[in-house]
Amino acid sequence: MPIALHLNLRVDPTQYIPQIRQVPGYDYIHLIRKPQYMVDRSLLNEKVHYLNKICTPSDYAEKYKISLMHAHHAQLGILLLPFKEDTNLPLVTSIRGRDATLANQPDDYLDNIKILFDRGELFLPVCHYLGERISSWGCPAEKIKVLYGGVDLDQFKYRSPNMEGSQNILSMGRFVEKKGHHVLMQAFQKIKDKFPQATLTIVGRGELEGHLNSLANQLNLGDSFRLLNYLYKDKVRDQMASADLFCAASLQASNGDVEGIPNTIKEAMATGVPVISTFHAGIPELITHNEDGFLVKENNVNELAEGLEFMLTNRHLWERFTMAARKKIEQKFDQNRQLRQQAEFYDELFHG
C-alpha cells in the first residue's frame, strides 16, 4: 500500500484527520512541525513524526517508503519545497482559506507560493472560489482540482427540525473577524424584542473572546446570549441537537482573510438544522438561497437581522429547507465519497 506523508498545522480532531488517516488505499505518516503541535495526545501513534527531527529528507523518504507528500495549507507546502527538491516526490497542497490571501502573511509569501505553483504537482482548494483565487495568482489550471471537505454522516444524523417552541440560534467558529460573530450579535440584538424566547449561543475560542464579551454587555443581550469555549465533536453534536437555527455570518476580514466553506455549516445541514449564512467565498457553492438555506449579504447587520426574522417567522419552510440540505450533503459533501475522490486524485499523479 502506498504511503502518503501529510504535513498539517497540529494534531487535533479539527485538523482534517480523516483526510490524513482514512484515505482508501493509502497508508499515512502524519507529520507536524514540532512536538508542541501535538495538541490531542489521544491521536498520538507511531505514525506521527516531527519535521524538525528530519535531517536528510531523501534518507527519511527511502526509510519509510513514502510515495507522495500532502501539505494541508499552502504555507506548509512552501515548507516542504526543500523536502521535494531532495526527494523529487509528488507534492499535493490543500488550499483552505487564508492561504489564498495575503492576510497576515510574510512579505515574501506571494513570491514563495508562485514557486510552489511551479514545483508542486497538484493543488486541492476546498471550493471553486479559492481555486479561482489561486488561478488569478498564476497557479496553472491543470494543477487545480476542487476537493470539498466531507461530513461523517454516521456521526451527524438527520432529524426533522423543531416546528414549534424554542428559538435557539447557534453559531460555531473561531473568535476571529472573518467568522462575523460581532455582526450576528448586533443583528440578534435588533430582533430579540420581537422574539423574546429567542436565544443566541456562539461556540468557539480565539483572540476576540474579550471583545465579544464586551460587545454582549454593550448590546445588553443578557441571559438570551451565551459565549461558550471550544467543544469537542460529541459536544458539538449536542449543541446541534438543541439548536433550532444555525447561523454563520462569515465575511471578508479587514486584513483580507476569507473562508473556504465552513464545515460547521455542512454539519448543521446534515443534522437537519435550518441554516442562514452569507454570500461569502465558497458558501454559495454549498447553500442555494431559498432552496436549502437562506443567504444574506456579508457584513450587513440589517440584512442579517431581516434574514433571522424571516427564518424565525417562516418556520413552515424549515422542513423543506432541511430535507433539501441533507440531500445536498449526501450527494456532494459525504466524507466517504470525498475521501474516495482524494484517493483518485492521488492515483492520477502516478498513472496520469
C-alpha positions in Angstrom: 0.0 0.0 0.0 1.5 3.4 -0.9 2.3 5.8 1.9 1.4 9.4 1.8 3.3 11.9 4.0 0.9 14.5 5.4 2.1 17.8 6.9 -0.6 19.8 8.8 -0.6 22.5 11.4 -1.3 20.5 14.5 -2.8 17.2 15.6 -6.3 17.7 17.0 -9.7 16.4 15.9 -10.5 19.5 13.9 -7.4 19.3 11.7 -8.6 17.1 8.8 -7.8 13.8 10.5 -9.9 11.7 8.0 -8.1 13.3 5.0 -4.8 12.2 6.6 -5.6 8.9 8.1 -8.6 7.4 6.2 -7.8 7.8 2.6 -8.7 4.5 1.0 -5.8 2.6 -0.5 -3.2 4.8 1.2 -1.3 4.4 4.4 0.0 7.6 6.1 2.7 9.3 8.1 1.3 12.3 10.0 3.9 15.0 10.0 3.8 18.1 12.2 6.5 20.8 12.5 7.4 20.3 16.2 6.2 18.3 19.2 4.3 21.3 20.7 1.8 21.0 17.9 0.8 17.6 19.1 -2.3 19.1 20.8 -4.5 16.0 21.3 -2.4 13.2 22.7 -5.1 10.6 22.1 -4.3 10.9 18.4 -0.6 10.2 19.0 0.7 6.9 17.5 3.9 5.6 15.9 2.9 7.2 12.6 3.2 10.8 14.0 6.6 12.3 13.1 8.2 15.7 13.5 9.5 17.8 10.6 12.2 19.4 12.8 13.7 16.0 13.6 14.3 15.0 9.9 17.9 15.7 8.9 18.1 14.1 5.4 14.7 14.1 3.6 15.9 11.6 0.9 17.0 9.1 3.6 13.8 9.6 5.5 11.6 9.1 2.4 13.5 5.9 1.5 13.3 4.5 5.0 9.5 5.0 5.3 8.9 4.2 1.6 7.0 7.4 1.0 5.1 7.7 -2.3 3.8 11.3 -2.2 3.6 14.3 0.1 0.4 16.3 1.0 0.7 19.7 2.7 -2.7 20.8 4.2 -2.1 24.5 3.8 -0.1 26.5 1.2 2.3 27.7 4.0 3.1 24.1 4.7 3.6 23.3 1.0 6.2 26.1 1.0 7.9 24.4 4.0 8.0 21.1 2.1 9.7 22.6 -1.0 13.3 21.7 0.2 11.9 18.2 1.0 10.6 17.9 -2.5 13.9 19.2 -4.0 15.8 16.5 -2.1 13.3 13.6 -2.8 11.5 14.6 -6.1 8.3 13.1 -4.6 5.0 14.4 -5.9 3.7 17.3 -3.8 0.0 17.9 -3.2 -1.2 21.1 -1.4 -4.6 21.8 0.0 -5.8 25.4 -0.1 -8.2 26.2 2.8 -8.8 29.9 3.1 -6.3 32.4 4.4 -3.6 30.7 2.4 -5.3 32.1 -0.8 -5.0 35.6 0.6 -2.2 37.9 1.8 -3.8 38.2 5.2 -1.1 38.1 7.9 1.4 36.5 5.5 5.2 37.1 5.4 6.4 39.7 2.9 7.7 37.0 0.6 4.6 34.8 0.7 3.4 35.6 -2.8 6.8 35.0 -4.3 7.1 31.7 -2.5 3.6 30.5 -3.3 4.4 31.1 -7.0 7.4 28.9 -6.7 5.1 26.3 -5.0 2.7 26.6 -8.0 5.6 25.9 -10.3 7.1 22.9 -8.5 4.0 21.3 -6.9 2.1 18.8 -8.9 -1.5 19.2 -7.5 -3.5 21.9 -5.6 -6.7 21.0 -3.8 -8.7 24.1 -2.9 -11.7 23.3 -0.7 -14.1 25.3 -3.0 -14.1 26.7 -6.5 -13.9 30.3 -5.1 -10.4 29.5 -3.7 -9.5 27.7 -6.9 -10.2 30.9 -8.8 -8.2 32.9 -6.3 -5.0 30.8 -6.8 -5.6 30.7 -10.5 -5.5 34.5 -10.6 -2.1 34.3 -8.8 -0.7 32.1 -11.5 -1.4 28.5 -10.5 -1.8 26.5 -13.7 -5.5 25.5 -14.2 -4.5 21.9 -15.0 -3.0 21.6 -11.5 -6.2 22.7 -9.7 -8.8 20.2 -8.6 -11.5 21.1 -6.1 -11.8 18.7 -3.1 -14.7 19.6 -0.8 -14.3 18.7 2.9 -16.7 16.0 3.8 -19.1 15.3 6.7 -19.2 11.9 8.5 -22.9 11.2 8.0 -22.8 8.4 10.6 -21.9 11.0 13.2 -24.3 13.7 12.0 -27.6 12.1 11.5 -30.7 13.9 10.2 -33.6 14.7 12.4 -36.6 16.8 11.5 -36.4 20.4 12.7 -38.4 21.6 15.7 -41.6 23.1 14.3 -42.6 25.0 17.5 -41.5 26.0 20.9 -37.9 27.2 21.4 -36.0 29.6 19.1 -32.4 28.7 19.8 -29.9 30.2 17.3 -26.5 28.6 17.2 -23.2 29.7 15.7 -19.8 28.0 15.8 -16.4 29.1 14.7 -13.2 30.6 16.0 -13.4 34.0 17.6 -11.8 35.8 14.6 -13.1 38.6 12.5 -14.0 36.6 9.4 -16.5 34.5 11.3 -18.7 37.6 11.7 -19.8 36.8 15.2 -19.9 40.6 16.0 -22.3 41.1 13.1 -24.5 38.3 14.2 -24.7 39.6 17.8 -25.7 43.1 16.5 -28.4 41.5 14.2 -29.7 39.4 17.1 -30.0 42.5 19.3 -32.2 44.1 16.6 -34.7 41.2 16.6 -34.7 39.9 20.2 -37.5 42.1 21.4 -39.8 40.7 18.6 -38.8 37.1 19.7 -38.5 37.2 23.5 -38.0 33.4 23.6 -35.0 33.5 21.2 -31.5 32.8 22.4 -28.1 33.1 20.7 -25.2 30.7 21.5 -21.8 31.2 19.9 -19.2 28.4 20.4 -15.5 28.8 19.7 -12.3 30.2 21.0 -9.8 32.8 19.9 -8.3 36.2 20.1 -11.6 38.2 20.0 -13.2 36.5 23.0 -12.8 39.5 25.2 -14.2 41.8 22.5 -17.2 39.6 22.0 -18.0 39.5 25.8 -17.7 43.3 25.9 -20.0 43.6 22.9 -22.6 41.4 24.6 -22.6 43.8 27.5 -22.8 46.9 25.3 -25.7 45.4 23.4 -27.4 44.4 26.7 -28.0 40.8 25.4 -28.3 39.5 29.0 -29.4 35.9 29.5 -30.5 35.5 25.9 -26.8 35.2 24.9 -24.1 32.7 25.7 -20.5 32.6 24.5 -19.1 29.1 25.0 -15.5 27.9 24.8 -14.4 25.3 22.2 -16.2 22.0 22.3 -15.1 18.5 21.1 -17.2 16.8 18.4 -19.5 14.9 20.7 -20.4 18.2 22.5 -20.8 19.9 19.1 -23.4 17.3 18.2 -25.2 18.0 21.4 -25.4 21.7 20.6 -26.6 21.0 17.1 -29.3 18.7 18.5 -30.7 21.5 20.7 -30.4 24.3 18.0 -33.4 25.5 16.0 -31.5 27.7 13.6 -27.8 27.7 12.7 -26.2 31.0 11.6 -22.7 31.5 10.0 -22.2 35.2 9.4 -18.9 34.8 7.5 -17.3 37.9 5.9 -14.0 39.1 4.4 -11.9 40.4 7.3 -10.3 43.8 7.2 -6.9 42.2 6.5 -8.3 40.2 3.6 -8.8 36.9 5.3 -11.6 34.7 3.9 -13.3 31.4 4.5 -13.4 28.4 2.2 -16.6 26.7 3.2 -17.1 26.3 7.0 -17.5 22.7 8.0 -19.9 23.7 10.7 -22.5 24.7 8.1 -22.2 21.3 6.4 -22.7 19.6 9.8 -25.8 21.7 10.6 -27.2 20.9 7.1 -26.5 17.2 7.7 -28.2 17.3 11.1 -31.4 18.9 9.9 -30.9 22.4 11.4 -32.0 25.1 9.1 -29.1 27.4 8.1 -28.8 31.1 7.4 -25.4 32.4 6.2 -23.8 34.9 3.8 -22.9 35.3 0.1 -19.2 34.8 1.0 -16.4 32.9 -0.6 -17.4 29.3 -1.2 -20.6 29.3 0.9 -22.9 29.8 -2.2 -21.4 26.6 -3.6 -22.9 24.8 -0.6 -26.2 26.7 0.0 -28.7 27.6 -2.7 -30.6 30.6 -1.4 -34.2 29.9 -0.6 -33.9 26.2 -1.5 -31.7 24.5 1.2 -30.9 27.6 3.3 -31.1 31.4 3.4 -28.3 33.7 2.4 -27.8 37.5 3.0 -25.1 40.0 2.1 -21.9 39.6 4.2 -21.0 42.2 6.9 -24.6 43.7 6.8 -26.3 43.8 10.2 -29.6 44.9 8.9 -29.8 42.2 6.2 -28.8 39.6 8.7 -31.4 40.8 11.2 -34.1 40.6 8.4 -32.9 37.2 7.5 -33.1 35.9 11.1 -36.6 37.4 11.4 -37.7 35.8 8.1 -36.4 32.4 9.2 -38.0 32.6 12.7 -41.3 33.8 11.3 -41.5 31.2 8.5 -40.9 28.1 10.4 -43.1 26.2 8.0 -40.3 26.4 5.4 -37.8 24.6 7.7 -38.6 21.0 6.8 -38.4 21.7 3.1 -35.1 23.5 3.5 -33.5 20.9 5.8 -34.6 17.9 3.7 -33.0 19.6 0.6 -29.9 20.4 2.6 -29.4 16.9 3.8 -29.8 15.6 0.3 -27.1 18.0 -1.0 -24.7 17.0 1.8 -25.3 13.3 0.9 -24.7 14.0 -2.8 -21.7 16.4 -2.7 -20.2 16.5 0.8 -20.3 13.0 2.2 -17.0 12.2 3.8 -16.6 8.7 2.4 -17.3 10.0 -1.1 -14.8 12.8 -0.7 -12.1 10.5 0.6 -12.5 8.3 -2.4 -12.2 11.3 -4.6 -9.0 12.3 -2.8 -7.6 8.8 -3.4 -8.5 9.1 -7.1 -6.6 12.4 -7.3 -3.6 10.7 -5.7 -3.8 7.8 -8.2 -3.8 10.2 -11.1 -0.4 11.5 -10.0 1.0 8.1 -10.6 -1.0 6.9 -13.6 -2.0 10.0 -15.4 
